[in-house]
Amino acid sequence: MKLYDFPNAPNPKRVKIFANEKGIELELVTCDMRKGEHKSSEFLKKSPSGKIPVLELDDGRCISESVAICRYLEAIFPEPNLLGASPFEMGHIEARNRHIEFEMWREIGISWVNGPIVAQLGIVKQIPEAKAASDVAARNYYERLDLEFAQNAYVAGDRFTIADISLYTAIEFASAMVDLKPESSLKKLNAWYESVRSRPSIAVLAQ
Ligand SMILES: N[C@@H](CCC(=O)N[C@@H](CS)C(=O)NCC(=O)O)C(=O)O
């Protein structure tokens, strides 16, 4: 299986961490976003939305969207379970993952597209008020997470799941690329981040 990837792009990284947790080897194919390869007609045949990651199976069929790819991988490599073992857990993990995607990733995404790095590319009309509002919303969400980690060791309860991968990659990207590193006063959130960062599935990507 091939994974269309770009170094340090956060969404492909979600899939790489998920696969590493399960010991799945994926052949990484660089889709050079700087050259616009993700918008080429050849790539759009693999994924009409022109985004990475895309998983290409050995028979040429493709799956886009990080969570959809993870669902496929979990179906063929069920262990260790990362998406829920019981019907309730499946629903709960899905809900927690969606909270991270729609409430955290969304704000970081708005701050990113209206921030200085994307501004330099000159391809998106900048809305400074949108960035300011999303910076506040992201920081409020960090505070909420800090309280949640006082109750639970992981995003969806007492074990590591896809929701932790989504949050980890969000904070890593926000810290490095959007100037939205969590304050050091958020002790529980930072402790969770450091413990997840040291997992072999994630640490290996930094090498
Ligand atoms: N919801 C998608 C988001 C994918 C996404 O936004 N990928 C980024 C790279 S991390 C991308 O391809 N951006 C290019 C674009 O939006 O045109 C997923 O989870 O896979």
The ligand as an ORCA input file, in Angstrom:
! r2SCAN-3c Opt
* xyz 0 1
  N      -9.892     16.258      6.149
  C      -8.695     15.916      5.430
  C      -7.753     17.112      5.413
  C      -6.590     16.893      4.472
  C      -5.739     18.142      4.324
  O      -6.200     19.288      4.515
  N      -4.475     17.922      3.957
  C      -3.587     19.021      3.726
  C      -2.156     18.611      4.052
  S      -1.928     18.304      5.774
  C      -3.649     19.375      2.250
  O      -3.571     18.517      1.417
  N      -3.820     20.684      1.947
  C      -3.859     21.149      0.614
  C      -5.137     21.864      0.280
  O      -5.998     22.032      1.170
  O      -5.275     22.270     -0.863
  C      -8.029     14.688      6.061
  O      -8.292     14.442      7.242
  O      -7.295     13.965      5.397
*
